Amino acid sequence: MSECRIACDLHDYIEIACLYGYQVRLTLNDKRIVEGRALNIVTEEKREVLLLDHNPAEKITLDQLAKLQVLTPNARFTEVIF
């Protein structure tokens, strides 16, 4: 298992977004904004990566996240700051 590079309670929000397939807007540490549907968290080269259904598919390492906003209506949460 890979080591958790973000707080585990914040990691839970990403897992919930994937579980429900939420449409999300991610703000990355470099200020880039990416949108897509959260699919899964996988481990690649000992780093946790969020897979987004985006055209083309995006892979975002979790340590790049600055903010996650849920765009899906009636979601269980709306925003997480990392």
Secondary structure per residue as TSV (DSSP state, phi and psi in degrees):
chain	resnum	aa	ss	phi	psi
A	1	M	-	360.0	142.1
A	2	S	-	-81.6	156.9
A	3	E	-	-77.9	146.1
A	4	C	-	-78.0	114.7
A	5	R	S	-89.6	-11.3
A	6	I	S	-122.2	162.1
A	7	A	-	-56.9	139.0
A	8	C	H	-62.3	-33.1
A	9	D	H	-67.5	-32.6
A	10	L	H	-72.3	-35.5
A	11	H	H	-59.7	-37.3
A	12	D	H	-59.5	-38.2
A	13	Y	H	-62.9	-39.0
A	14	I	H	-66.2	-40.7
A	15	E	H	-62.9	-40.1
A	16	I	H	-63.9	-42.1
A	17	A	H	-60.1	-39.1
A	18	C	H	-71.1	-42.3
A	19	L	H	-58.0	-43.3
A	20	Y	H	-93.9	-1.6
A	21	G	T	63.3	39.6
A	22	Y	-	-64.6	144.2
A	23	Q	E	-80.0	126.0
A	24	V	E	-128.0	156.0
A	25	R	E	-118.7	121.1
A	26	L	E	-106.6	131.6
A	27	T	E	-104.2	123.8
A	28	L	E	-93.3	166.2
A	29	N	T	-58.3	-28.9
A	30	D	T	-88.4	13.2
A	31	K	S	76.3	0.5
A	32	R	-	-69.4	145.0
A	33	I	E	-116.1	131.4
A	34	V	E	-128.9	136.6
A	35	E	E	-121.9	148.1
A	36	G	E	171.7	179.2
A	37	R	E	-93.2	127.1
A	38	A	E	-67.7	125.7
A	39	L	E	-107.2	-52.8
A	40	N	E	-167.5	161.9
A	41	I	E	-111.7	126.4
A	42	V	E	-127.0	164.5
A	43	T	E	-108.0	124.5
A	44	E	E	-129.8	122.7
A	45	E	T	51.6	45.9
A	46	K	T	65.1	21.0
A	47	R	E	-125.5	140.1
A	48	E	E	-82.9	133.9
A	49	V	E	-128.7	133.2
A	50	L	E	-91.2	126.1
A	51	L	E	-94.2	129.0
A	52	L	E	-115.8	137.5
A	53	D	E	-82.4	97.5
A	54	H	-	-141.1	161.5
A	55	N	S	-108.5	101.5
A	56	P	S	-79.0	169.6
A	57	A	-	-57.4	140.0
A	58	E	E	-110.2	146.2
A	59	K	E	-124.6	117.7
A	60	I	E	-118.3	121.0
A	61	T	E	-70.0	140.6
A	62	L	G	-62.8	-27.9
A	63	D	G	-74.9	-3.1
A	64	Q	G	-89.2	-12.6
A	65	L	E	-74.9	132.0
A	66	A	E	-107.8	-39.0
A	67	K	E	-152.5	143.2
A	68	L	E	-122.7	124.7
A	69	Q	E	-117.4	132.8
A	70	V	E	-92.2	125.7
A	71	L	-	-96.4	-13.9
A	72	T	S	-69.5	128.1
A	73	P	T	-63.2	148.3
A	74	N	T	59.5	31.0
A	75	A	-	-72.7	164.3
A	76	R	S	-72.9	-17.2
A	77	F	-	-153.8	165.4
A	78	T	-	-119.5	-29.6
A	79	E	E	-154.4	142.8
A	80	V	E	-135.4	130.7
A	81	I	E	-103.2	128.9
A	82	F	-	-97.6	360.0
